Amino acid sequence: MDMLMIVFRAALKDRVREILQTSGVTAYTELLGAHGTGQSGSTEGVSFYSGGNNVILVSLESAQRDKVVDAVKVWCAEAQRSGWVKPAIRVFSWPCTQLI
């Protein structure tokens, strides 16, 4: 099992939730309004990025993890092909063991 951490602009929450749903993910934890600084700059105090970032944590078996990651990759590729800027999203993964 792996833990996925999906960090994305809050404005993208509907699309990210849709990807999770179509990938068969039914349970996750979402942290709203996270602020930080990354490759695209700070999320704090910038009017056109109001709300900062959201973070989703979800533990998944490898096949479902790959399904989510592949769906995000397709979304990013489609955005770039259509002339849009790649969505402000990052996906991280690490091994996870449920203890209780």
C-alpha positions in Angstrom: 0.0 0.0 0.0 1.2 3.5 -0.7 0.2 7.0 0.6 -0.5 9.5 -2.2 -0.2 13.2 -1.3 -1.8 15.3 -4.0 -1.1 19.1 -3.7 -3.1 21.4 -6.0 -4.5 24.9 -6.3 -7.8 25.1 -4.5 -9.5 26.2 -7.7 -8.8 22.8 -9.2 -10.6 20.9 -6.4 -13.6 19.8 -8.5 -11.4 18.3 -11.3 -9.2 16.5 -8.7 -12.2 15.1 -6.9 -13.6 14.0 -10.3 -10.3 12.2 -11.1 -10.4 10.4 -7.7 -14.1 9.4 -8.3 -13.5 8.0 -11.8 -10.4 6.2 -10.5 -12.6 4.4 -7.9 -11.3 6.3 -4.9 -14.1 6.5 -2.3 -12.2 7.6 0.9 -9.5 10.3 1.4 -8.6 13.1 3.6 -8.5 16.6 2.2 -6.8 19.5 3.9 -8.1 22.9 2.7 -6.3 26.2 2.4 -2.7 25.1 2.7 -0.2 27.9 1.9 3.3 27.6 0.7 5.9 28.5 -1.9 6.8 26.3 -4.9 7.9 26.5 -8.5 5.0 28.7 -9.4 5.6 31.0 -6.5 3.7 31.7 -3.2 0.0 30.9 -2.8 -0.4 33.4 0.0 -1.8 36.9 -0.6 -2.2 36.5 -4.3 -5.7 37.5 -5.4 -5.9 35.3 -8.5 -4.9 32.2 -6.5 -7.2 32.9 -3.6 -7.7 30.0 -1.2 -4.1 28.7 -1.6 -3.6 25.0 -2.1 -5.5 21.9 -1.0 -3.8 18.7 0.0 -5.4 15.2 -0.4 -4.0 12.2 1.4 -5.1 8.8 0.3 -3.8 5.3 0.9 -4.1 3.0 -2.1 -3.0 -0.3 -3.4 -0.4 0.0 -6.2 -2.9 -0.7 -9.1 -5.3 2.0 -7.9 -2.4 4.4 -7.2 -1.2 4.0 -10.7 -4.8 4.6 -12.0 -4.9 8.0 -10.2 -1.4 9.0 -11.3 -2.1 8.1 -14.9 -5.3 10.1 -14.9 -3.5 13.2 -13.5 -0.8 12.7 -16.2 -3.4 12.6 -18.9 -5.1 15.7 -17.6 -1.8 17.6 -17.5 -0.9 16.5 -21.1 -4.3 17.4 -22.4 -4.0 20.9 -20.9 -0.7 21.5 -22.5 -1.8 20.2 -25.9 -4.8 22.5 -25.9 -2.6 25.5 -25.1 -3.3 25.8 -21.4 -0.7 26.0 -18.8 -0.1 22.7 -17.0 -2.4 22.5 -14.0 -0.8 23.5 -10.7 -0.7 20.0 -9.2 1.9 17.7 -7.7 1.5 14.1 -6.7 3.9 12.3 -4.2 3.9 8.7 -3.1 5.6 6.8 -0.3 5.1 3.3 1.3 2.3 3.1 3.8 1.3 0.5 6.4 -2.0 0.7 8.2 -1.3 0.0 11.9 -4.8 0.3 13.4 
